[in-house]
Amino acid sequence: MSGSNGTARKIADIVLPPMAWATSRALGLLAWCFSERKDIALRNLALSFPERSEEWRKRTAFKSIMRMMEMFLIPLVNPLLSDDELSRRHVISPEMAEKIHALCQKGKTIFQPPHCAMSEAGVFIPHIIPDMNISTMYRALDWKPAERYVRWARSRWGVGLISRKDGLLEVRRRIGEGENLLILFDQSAGKAGALILSFGRVCSATDLPGSLATRFNSSVALIIGRRTGFLRSSIEVYEVENDGSAADITARTSIMFENLLREDDELCADWMWSHRRWKCLMSGEGRCLNLRSKKNYVDYSLRAIGLEEQPRCLPYVLRVPEARGKAECLAARMPALRERRKDVRWIAICPEEHKDLFVEGNNCERVIAFTKGGLNAALKDAAREWTEVYLSFEADSPVHREAGLCNALYSTGFSSKASNGRKHKRCTVHCIPESADKATFDKALDDFFRHCGYEMDE
């Protein structure tokens, strides 16, 4: 029986990798051509690497999507391969193995893998280093046959599995018993997460690894399966030096990984640029002017980077109203808005006759002035900035169409014909009288900013 099983695995070693390669290429091409993954990856790369060429960003986005499909196939293919084949495909250098041993000799270690093509390589560590005792968290599947397969596939080499359904008590029990942990660190944690900087932009991240390390006095390390070929990886480990606080661990892990991506184009293409790393701040309801959080670790990120001020990397486009009095109201509020959202690059699109109200570096970062009939050209010019939010202060303008012209993810504006908060896809409009005077418009701005999460008198 064992002989037939060995023969089957040898056949799998020969047949499965090329089949998986063809499948991943086909799925990757479909995702590139027909899904929003391409747009998400290009946007993320453009905002993270504005200094790189468009050709480089397209090439990196294409590789990233292809490798994302490869990542999805790893849990299906690798468990069917023989141990000898896996040992050839996933390796660790003596230097890196020594690093892991040194970390474990200190005590418990929390290893943090990112969403790279070979992020599954961490489950092979007990196979490569037999005396390694390690567990990982995973998302349980609702379909029972798939759940059983995933559990078998990931635990085949000795990794302990902790379902998210088991909760933090099980995680704490495992680490309290001396086990090392694998926890992904670069997922969007939503509104409950900690705010840090990633490639200059604010994002929400889990601080669970940092919190556990602080509570159990554990070492913290970044672990990367660096892709060396299709279904092949070399495991690398980097200890995260920190001050012992969850905030510093969370911020420094992200900055350390960011620096590695900046230094190596191939590793950069390994990362999943098409996932919504900055999703929680995609400026939905009540968020586009609000960065309040119980866990704001941005200062720790700045310290890790070596910056004193937050870079303005997130493009917000404002359409200035055509009436002079209303434009003056908006211009007067801009310094306070810039102070509140220090991460935002404010771009004012205004009529030529109002451009004196907006000064670059004072109440905005860029002014795009347009003459009569030139609004569309101005919006298309702003599209090169990869606009995050489009805010129209001209009543009854076609906000959704204009947002599309400037390539905005989310838009909001005024209408004299709609009730407050009426939504259209990613667009929200707010009611304002058609013949609103300056005072009425000023009050409408208060309501508008309050809806977007900012009280002007704070």
C-alpha positions in Angstrom: 0.0 0.0 0.0 2.8 2.4 0.9 4.5 1.5 -2.4 1.5 2.5 -4.4 1.2 5.7 -2.4 4.8 6.5 -3.1 4.3 5.9 -6.8 1.3 8.2 -6.8 3.3 10.9 -5.2 6.1 10.6 -7.7 3.5 10.9 -10.5 2.1 13.9 -8.7 5.6 15.5 -8.5 5.8 15.3 -12.3 2.3 16.1 -13.3 0.9 18.6 -10.8 3.4 21.5 -11.0 2.9 22.1 -14.7 -0.8 21.7 -14.4 -0.9 24.2 -11.5 1.3 26.6 -13.6 -1.1 26.5 -16.5 -4.1 26.9 -14.2 -2.6 29.9 -12.4 -1.7 31.6 -15.7 -5.2 31.2 -17.0 -6.8 32.4 -13.8 -4.3 35.3 -13.6 -5.0 36.4 -17.2 -8.8 36.3 -16.4 -8.3 38.4 -13.3 -6.1 40.9 -15.2 -8.5 41.3 -18.0 -11.9 41.1 -16.4 -11.7 41.9 -12.7 -11.1 45.0 -10.6 -7.8 43.5 -9.3 -5.8 45.2 -12.1 -7.2 48.7 -11.2 -6.6 48.1 -7.4 -3.0 46.9 -8.0 -2.2 49.8 -10.4 -3.7 52.4 -8.0 -1.8 51.0 -5.0 1.5 50.9 -6.9 1.0 54.4 -8.3 0.4 55.9 -4.8 3.2 53.8 -3.2 5.8 54.4 -6.0 5.0 57.7 -7.7 8.7 58.0 -8.7 8.6 54.8 -10.7 7.6 54.6 -14.4 4.1 53.6 -15.5 5.7 50.7 -17.4 7.3 49.4 -14.2 4.1 49.6 -12.3 2.1 47.7 -15.0 4.8 45.0 -15.1 4.8 44.7 -11.3 1.0 44.7 -11.1 0.8 41.9 -13.7 3.4 39.8 -11.9 1.6 40.3 -8.6 -1.7 39.2 -9.9 -0.2 36.1 -11.5 1.6 35.2 -8.3 -1.6 35.8 -6.3 -3.2 33.0 -8.3 -0.2 30.8 -7.6 -0.6 31.6 -3.9 -4.2 30.3 -4.0 -3.1 27.0 -5.6 -0.3 26.3 -3.1 -2.6 24.8 -0.3 -4.2 22.5 -3.0 -1.0 21.3 -4.7 1.8 21.1 -2.2 0.1 18.6 0.2 -0.1 16.1 -2.7 3.6 16.3 -3.5 6.2 14.0 -1.9 8.4 15.1 1.0 11.5 15.0 -1.1 9.9 17.2 -3.8 8.8 19.7 -1.1 12.3 19.8 0.4 13.7 20.7 -3.0 11.1 23.4 -3.6 11.0 25.1 -0.2 14.4 25.6 1.4 16.0 27.6 4.1 19.7 28.6 4.2 21.8 27.5 7.2 22.1 31.1 8.2 18.4 31.6 8.3 17.9 28.3 10.2 20.4 29.5 12.7 18.5 32.7 13.1 15.3 30.8 13.8 17.0 28.6 16.4 18.5 31.7 18.1 15.1 33.3 18.3 13.5 30.2 19.7 16.2 29.8 22.3 15.3 33.2 23.7 11.8 31.9 24.3 8.5 32.1 22.4 8.5 33.9 19.1 5.7 35.4 17.1 6.5 35.1 13.3 4.7 37.6 11.1 4.3 36.5 7.4 2.9 39.0 4.8 0.5 38.3 1.9 3.2 37.3 -0.5 3.0 34.6 -3.3 4.7 32.2 -0.9 3.0 33.2 2.3 2.1 29.5 2.8 5.8 28.6 3.1 5.6 29.2 6.8 3.7 25.9 7.3 6.7 24.0 6.0 9.0 25.1 8.8 8.5 22.0 11.0 9.3 19.9 7.9 12.5 21.9 7.3 13.4 22.3 11.0 12.0 19.2 12.7 12.3 20.5 16.3 10.2 23.6 15.6 7.0 23.9 17.6 4.7 26.3 15.9 1.0 27.1 15.4 -0.8 29.4 12.9 -4.2 31.1 12.8 -6.5 30.5 9.8 -10.0 31.3 8.6 -12.3 28.3 8.9 -14.3 27.4 5.8 -18.1 26.9 5.9 -18.0 24.0 3.5 -17.0 21.0 5.5 -15.1 19.0 2.8 -13.0 22.0 2.0 -12.4 22.7 5.7 -11.2 19.1 6.3 -8.9 19.3 3.3 -7.4 22.7 4.3 -6.8 21.4 7.9 -5.1 18.3 6.6 -3.1 20.2 4.1 -1.7 22.8 6.6 -1.2 20.4 9.5 0.5 17.7 7.4 4.0 19.0 8.4 3.3 19.5 12.0 2.0 23.0 12.2 -0.7 23.5 14.8 -3.9 25.1 13.6 -6.0 27.7 15.4 -9.3 28.6 13.8 -10.4 32.2 14.2 -13.7 30.8 15.4 -11.7 29.5 18.5 -10.9 33.1 19.4 -8.1 34.7 21.3 -8.4 32.4 24.3 -7.0 29.5 22.2 -4.2 31.8 20.9 -3.2 32.8 24.4 -3.4 29.3 25.6 -1.0 28.0 22.9 1.5 30.8 23.3 1.3 30.4 27.1 2.2 26.7 26.7 5.4 27.8 24.9 4.4 27.5 21.2 5.6 29.8 18.6 2.9 31.6 16.4 2.5 32.5 12.8 0.1 35.6 12.4 -0.4 37.5 9.2 0.2 41.2 9.9 -0.7 43.1 6.6 -4.5 42.6 6.4 -6.8 45.6 6.7 -8.3 45.4 10.2 -11.1 47.9 9.5 -12.3 50.5 12.0 -11.3 48.3 14.9 -7.6 48.2 13.8 -4.6 50.3 14.7 -3.7 53.2 12.4 -0.2 53.1 11.0 1.7 54.3 7.9 2.3 52.0 5.0 4.1 53.5 2.0 3.3 57.0 3.4 -0.5 56.4 3.6 -2.5 55.7 6.7 -4.0 52.2 6.9 -5.6 50.0 9.5 -3.5 47.0 10.8 -4.0 44.4 13.4 -1.9 44.9 16.6 -2.6 41.4 17.8 1.0 40.2 17.2 2.4 43.2 19.2 -0.2 42.8 21.9 0.6 39.1 22.4 4.4 39.7 22.3 4.0 42.4 24.9 1.9 40.3 27.2 4.0 37.1 26.9 7.4 38.8 26.6 7.9 37.1 23.2 10.4 37.9 20.4 8.9 39.2 17.2 10.1 38.4 13.7 9.1 39.1 10.1 9.1 35.8 8.1 9.1 35.8 4.3 8.8 33.0 1.8 10.8 34.7 -1.0 9.7 33.2 -4.3 12.5 31.6 -6.3 10.4 30.0 -9.0 6.9 28.6 -9.5 5.9 26.9 -6.3 9.5 27.4 -5.0 10.6 29.6 -2.1 13.5 30.4 0.2 12.4 31.2 3.7 13.9 34.3 5.3 13.6 35.7 8.9 14.2 39.2 10.2 13.9 40.0 13.9 11.9 43.1 14.6 13.8 45.3 17.1 11.3 47.3 19.2 10.7 49.1 22.4 8.5 46.4 23.9 5.2 48.2 23.1 2.4 46.8 20.8 2.4 50.1 19.0 6.1 50.1 18.2 6.0 46.4 17.1 3.0 47.0 14.8 4.5 50.1 13.2 8.1 48.7 12.8 7.0 45.4 11.3 5.2 47.3 8.5 8.0 49.7 7.9 10.6 46.9 7.8 8.6 45.0 5.2 8.1 48.2 3.2 11.8 48.8 3.1 12.4 45.2 1.8 9.8 45.8 -0.9 11.5 49.0 -2.0 14.9 47.4 -2.2 13.9 44.3 -4.3 11.7 44.5 -7.4 11.0 40.7 -7.4 10.0 40.6 -3.8 7.8 43.7 -4.5 6.0 41.7 -7.3 5.5 38.9 -4.8 3.3 41.0 -2.6 -0.4 41.0 -3.2 -0.9 44.6 -4.4 -4.4 43.9 -5.5 -5.7 43.4 -2.0 -7.3 46.4 -0.2 -4.5 47.2 2.3 -5.9 50.7 2.8 -9.5 49.6 2.7 -10.7 51.1 6.0 -9.8 54.6 4.8 -11.4 54.2 1.4 -13.5 57.2 2.6 -16.9 55.7 3.1 -19.6 57.2 5.3 -18.3 59.3 8.1 -14.6 58.6 7.4 -13.3 60.8 4.7 -12.4 63.7 7.1 -12.0 61.6 10.2 -8.9 59.9 11.4 -9.9 59.5 15.1 -9.0 56.1 16.5 -8.4 54.5 19.9 -5.2 53.0 18.5 -3.4 55.7 16.5 0.2 54.5 16.0 1.1 57.0 13.2 3.7 58.7 15.4 5.4 55.3 16.0 5.5 54.8 12.2 7.0 58.3 11.7 9.6 57.5 14.3 10.5 54.2 12.6 10.8 55.9 9.2 12.7 58.9 10.7 10.3 61.6 9.7 9.0 64.5 11.8 5.9 65.2 9.7 3.4 63.0 8.0 3.7 62.9 4.2 0.7 64.0 2.2 0.2 61.1 -0.1 -3.6 60.6 -0.3 -5.2 62.7 -3.1 -8.5 64.4 -2.4 -10.0 66.6 -5.1 -12.3 69.5 -4.3 -14.5 71.1 -6.9 -14.8 74.8 -5.9 -18.3 76.4 -6.3 -18.6 78.9 -9.1 -20.2 81.6 -6.9 -17.5 83.9 -5.4 -19.0 84.1 -1.9 -19.3 80.3 -1.7 -15.7 79.8 -2.9 -14.6 82.2 -0.1 -16.4 80.1 2.5 -14.7 77.0 1.3 -11.3 78.6 1.1 -11.5 79.9 4.6 -12.1 76.4 6.0 -9.3 74.7 4.1 -6.5 75.4 6.6 -8.4 73.6 9.3 -9.1 70.7 7.0 -5.4 70.4 6.1 -4.6 70.4 9.8 -7.1 67.7 10.5 -6.1 65.4 7.6 -2.3 65.8 7.5 -2.0 62.7 5.3 -4.2 64.2 2.5 -2.9 65.9 -0.6 -5.7 68.5 -1.2 -6.3 69.4 -4.9 -8.6 72.3 -5.7 -10.3 72.4 -9.1 -11.6 76.0 -9.4 -12.8 78.5 -11.9 -10.0 80.8 -13.2 -11.4 83.8 -11.5 -11.2 82.1 -8.0 -7.7 80.7 -8.1 -6.4 83.6 -6.0 -8.4 82.1 -3.1 -6.4 78.9 -3.1 -2.6 79.0 -2.4 -0.5 75.9 -2.7 1.1 75.1 0.6 -1.4 77.3 2.5 -4.9 75.9 2.0 -4.2 73.2 -0.6 -1.4 71.3 -2.3 -2.3 71.9 -5.9 -4.6 74.2 -7.8 -6.1 73.3 -11.2 -7.8 76.3 -12.7 -10.2 76.0 -15.6 -12.0 78.4 -17.9 -15.6 78.1 -19.2 -16.0 74.7 -20.7 -12.7 73.4 -19.3 -14.0 71.4 -16.3 -13.7 68.0 -17.9 -10.1 68.6 -18.9 -9.3 69.7 -15.4 -10.9 66.6 -13.9 -9.0 64.4 -16.3 -5.8 66.2 -15.2 -6.6 65.4 -11.6 -7.1 61.7 -12.6 -3.3 61.4 -13.0 -3.1 61.9 -9.2 -5.2 58.7 -8.6 -7.9 60.5 -6.7 -9.2 58.8 -3.6 -12.1 61.1 -2.8 -14.0 63.7 -5.0 -15.8 66.4 -3.0 -18.1 68.6 -5.2 -19.3 71.9 -3.6 -21.2 73.0 -6.7 -24.9 72.2 -6.2 -26.6 69.9 -8.7 -23.4 69.0 -10.5 -23.3 65.4 -11.9 -21.1 64.2 -9.0 -20.9 60.6 -10.0 -19.9 61.3 -13.6 -17.3 63.9 -12.5 -15.9 61.5 -10.0 -15.4 59.0 -12.8 -13.5 61.5 -14.9 -11.0 62.2 -12.1 -10.8 58.4 -11.3 -12.1 58.8 -7.7 -13.0 55.8 -5.6 -15.6 57.7 -3.5 -17.5 61.0 -4.1 -19.9 63.2 -2.4 -21.5 66.6 -3.1 -24.6 68.9 -2.9 -28.0 68.7 -4.6 -31.1 70.9 -4.3 -33.3 67.9 -5.4 -32.2 65.1 -3.1 -32.7 64.3 0.5 -29.7 64.2 2.8 -27.5 61.1 2.4 -29.0 59.8 -0.8 -26.5 57.3 -2.3 -25.6 56.3 -5.8 -23.0 53.5 -5.7 -20.0 55.2 -4.1 -21.5 58.6 -4.3 -23.5 60.4 -1.6 -25.4 63.7 -2.2 -26.5 66.2 0.5 -29.5 68.6 0.2 -28.9 72.4 -0.2 -31.4 75.0 -1.4 -30.9 75.9 -5.0 -30.7 79.6 -4.4 -28.6 79.3 -1.2 -26.8 82.5 -0.2 -23.4 82.7 1.5 -24.7 82.2 5.0 -26.9 79.3 4.1 -24.0 77.7 2.2 -21.7 78.2 5.2 -24.2 76.3 7.4 -24.6 73.6 4.7 -20.8 73.2 4.9 -21.0 72.5 8.6 -23.6 69.8 8.0 -21.6 68.4 5.2 -18.3 68.2 7.1 -20.1 66.8 10.1 -21.5 64.0 7.9 -17.9 63.3 6.7 -16.8 62.9 10.3 -15.4 66.3 11.1 -16.8 68.8 13.5 -15.5 72.2 12.5 -15.4 73.6 16.1 -13.2 70.7 17.4 
